[in-house]
Amino acid sequence: MALYKVELKKSVEKDLRKIDSKFLAKIVIAIQNLSEDPRPANSKL
């Protein structure tokens, strides 16, 4: 299976810095998982 490259806009990176650390880890993992499966089961088209 091919891996995809996930690129974030600078504005997204800036917004992520504002998120509480207890939520940030889960968000980062979800973003990283998009490189393996860009359309996970619960995603909307």
N, C-alpha and C positions, 0 to 999 in steps of 0.2 A: 504494500500500500504506500502511495506517495505521501510525503509530508508537505504541508503548505506553509508558507511564510506569513505570519501575522504581523502586520505593521500598524503601529498606533500613531495617530496624529499627535502633534505636540500638545494640542489642547486636551486630548484624552489623558496624556501623561500628567499634565498639570492638574486635571480633575482628580486623577487617582491619588495624587499626593494629599488631597484634602479629605480622603476617606479614612475613617477610623480603622486602625490596624487590625481590629478583631474581624472586620469584614474584608479587608484588603487581600489577605492570603487566599481566601476562597475565590475572589474575583480573579486574581492573577492565575490561579490554577485553571479556572474556567477558560480564560483567554488562551493559556498555553495548550489546553486540550483542543482548541479550535484548529491547531496546526495538524492534528491527527484526523479530526472529523469536523469539517467546517459546517456541517448541517446535522447537529445532534438531534436525537429523537424528539425532544421537546421544543425545538426551534420553530419559529414561524417564518414563512416565506415572504 
